[in-house]
Amino acid sequence: MTVFMTALVYVGAAVAEIAGSFTFWAWLRLDKSILWVLPGIVSLIIFAALLTRIDAAFAGRAFAAYGGVYIMASLAWLWRIEGMRPDRWDLIGGAICLIGAAVIIFGPRGTIA
């Protein structure tokens, strides 16, 4: 899988997870109808399915790298959907997490001497 496709799958997974989770937030915290949860469940299933598409030998490694992408996607959600612009500390922290995610998923693998 190319770097572009890996990034695309991670971004799709993040959008699906955040959207799905937000439906529960809307229901339980914003007094929306429980019907909001139905598309959220579908979205969470899509999220889980997308993570299986990551080209990694171990699920834990794919999930760990996803964490950095999730953090940046959450900050984008904060800004675009919730209308609160992330501050510089949000962005610096998110960038550090993305760098960590890239090291985890793209780092060379070999035997430890």
N, C-alpha and C positions, 0 to 999 in steps of 0.2 A: 504494500500500500504506500502511495506517495505521501510526502509530507503534507501536501495540499489536501489530499483525501482524508488523512488522519485528522487534520485540523477541522475539516468540514464535518466529519462524523462527531468529533468532540463538541463542536458548536451546536450541531443539531441536537445532541444529547442534552446539552446544557439548557437550551431553549425549552425542550420538552419537559425536563425535570422542573425547571423553575415555573413554567406555566402550569404544570400539573400541581405542584406544591402550592402555588398562589391560589388555586381554586379552593383548597382547604382553608387557607388564610382568609379568603373572602367570605367563605361560609361561616367560619368560627369567629373571626375577628371583625368583619365588616357587615355582619348580619345579612349576607346574601342568602338566597335560597339554597337548600341542600342539592338542588339540581345542578348547581355549579360544579359539584364534585364529579358528576358523570363524565364530562369531557376531560376532567383532570385525571381520572383513572386511566382513560385511554392514553392520555399524554404521558403518564408515568410508565405505562407498558411500552410505548414507543421509546422512551428514554432507555429503559432496560435493554430492549432489543438492539438499539444503536450501539450501546457499549460493547456488545458482543462482537461487533464488526471491527474493533480495534485490533491491529496486528501486533499482539503481544503474547508471549508464551504463557504468561500467568495473569489471571484476573486481577490479583492484587496490584500488580504493576500498572495495568491499564486504569484501574480505579484511582490509584494514587496520582497518576499524571492528570487524570480528569479533574481532580480537586482544584488545580490551578486554573483550568479553563472555567470551571464552575464559579470560582470567585470573581473572575473578570466578567463573566456573563451576568452574574448577580449585580455587579456594579452598573453594568449597562442597563439592566432591568430597573434598578433604582432610579437611574436618570431618565430613561425613555418612557417607562410605564408609570412610575410613581412620581415623576416630576421633581426629584431631588438630585441635584448635580453632585456627583462624587467630589470630595475635596482632594487636595494633593496627596494626603496620607493614604486615602483609599487607593489612589492610582499607583503610588509608589509600592504599596503593599501588594496590590494586584500584579504589578509588573514582576516583583520578586517571585510571586507564586507561579507566574507563567514561565519564568526562566527555570524554576525548579521542575515544573512539569515537563519542559523540553528536555532537561537533563535526564529525567527518569525514563521517558519514552524513547528518546533518540540516542541516549548514551551508548557507547560501544560496549558490547557484552563479550566477555571472555572468561577464561579461568583465572582465578586468583592464585598467584604463585606463592 
